[in-house]
Amino acid sequence: MIFKLNGSAGQPLYLQLIQQVRLAIETGVLVDGDLMPGIRTLAEQLVVSHNTVAKAYTELAREGLLDLRHGSGAYVSAKRRIQSRAEQLRVAQDRVRELVHRLRGEGLLEDEIIRMFEAELAHVALRKKGS
C-alpha cells in the first residue's frame, strides 16, 4: 500500500493518512490482520515526522481500525470494519427520512427543512476549513 500526503492541501498530514487508511480498509485493499508499515519506516517514506504517523496510527487504533502491538507493529483490525459505502448511504438515508418526517410532523415546511440542512452543511464546511 502506497500512501501519498500533500503538504499544501490545507489539511493536516495525519488526517490525510487516516483517511487513506480508512479508504484502503473500506475498499478491501487492507484486510484484517495485514501488517502496516512501521511508524519510522512509513514516516521516512512519506518524508514526515514519525509523530505524524504515530498520531494517525493512534487515532486509527482508537477507532478500532488498527491493533497496535508494542514491539510487534500495527495490524489492521477489520473486526469492526467500516460499513460499505452503500450501507452507510442506506443508513444515512433512513435517518434523514425519519428526521424529515418528524420535522414535517412538527409543522415545518419543506423549504424550511431544506434551508436548515443547507445552513448546517455550510456551518460544518466552515468549521472544517478553519481546522
N, C-alpha and C positions, 0 to 999 in steps of 0.2 A: 504494500500500500504506500503510495507516494502522496504526501501532504504538501500543499503549497500555501504559503502565507503571503499576504500583501500588506506591507507596512504603510502604504498610503491609502488603504481602503477606508480609513476613518473608523475602523472597528478594532478593538484590542486583539492582539495576536492570539492570546489564549482562547478567546471566544471563537475566533476563526477555526482554530484547531478543534475545539469542542464540536462545532457544527459539522466539520468534515468527518470526525469520528462517528457522530450520530448518523450522518447520511450513509456512511460506509456500513454501519450496522443495519440501518433500515433497508438498504438495498441488497444486503447479504454478502457484500464484499468482505466484511469482517463477520465472523460467526463465533458462537460460544466456544470458548477455550483457546481462541487464537492468542498468541503471544504478541503483545505490542512491542515496538522498539523501546529500548531503554531510554530513560529520560535524557541522559547526557548524549547518547547516540543520536536521538531524534533532534535534540537542540543543536547539535553540530550540523546535522543535515539541513536543518531549516535556518541555520545561522541566527539563532536567537538564544537568549539566556536560558539556562536549564530551569530557572524559576518559572519561566513562561510555560514550559512543558509540564513541569510539576504541578502548577496551578490548574492547568487543563485536566491532567490525569486525576487530581484530587477531586475536582468538580464532577468528572465523569464517574468516579467511584462513588461519590455521594449520591448520584442519580441511579446507581446500581448498574451502570453500563460497563464498568471496569472493576476488576477484582485486583487490588494492589496487594502483592505478597512480598513482604520485606525480604530482600536478598534473592528473590526469585523472579520478580518482574511484575508487569501489569498484563492481565489477561482479560479478554473480552468476556463479559458475563451477560449472555443473551437470555438468561433465565427470565429476567424481567424485560424482555425485548420490547423495543419501541413498537407500537402498533403500526401496521402498514398504513401508508398514506390514505388509501381508500377507506380503511376502517376509521382512521382519525376524522376524515371528512364526513363519514356517515354519522359518527357520534356527535360531531360538531353541528351537523345539520339538524339532528334530533333536538339538541339543546336549544338551538336558535328557534326552531319551530315551537317548542314548548314556551320559550320566553315571549315570542311574538304573540302567541295565543293568550298568555297570561296578561300581557300589556294591553292587548285589544279588549280583554275582559274587564280591565280597569278603566276603559274608556279612552285610551289613547288612539289617535288616528294613525293610519299607515304612514303618512308623510312625517308625522312627529317621531314615529319609531325609526324611520329611515334616517332622519336628521340626528337622532341620538346615537345610532350606530356610527354614522359618518363622523360625528364630533368625537366620539370615543376613539375611533381608529386614528383620527388626526392627532388627538392628545397623546396616544401611545407612540405614534411616529415621532412626535416632537421630543418626548422623553427619551426615546431610543437614540435619537440624533444627538441629544445633549449628553449622553453617557460617555 
